[in-house]
């Protein structure tokens, strides 16, 4: 029984050592390959900057064909309500009188 437990413990220690060695090897490879990974990021950024005008053009076309109709569908039904509110505001502003008459500056 203890022999099996010792064998399992030895296997666990072997796995830990192999994991540590592979982790160290991965760290070394990451450090060695870091300049190439950074270069890849730079090329991706250059590609994104070059692709940006096309993305803007597609965005404006989508806005024209999708955004404007959605705007009109959403806000044209609210137009009568907006006209009523503007009419009430005009009536209230038209009837507004100051509480006291202005003073004359003649002495």
Secondary structure, DSSP 8 states (H G I E B T S, - for coil): -HHHHHHHHHHHHHHHHHHHHHHHHHHHHHHHHHHHHHHHHHHHHHHHHHHHHHHHHHHHHHIIIIIHHHHHHHHSTTHHHHHHHHHHHHHHHHT---SS-------
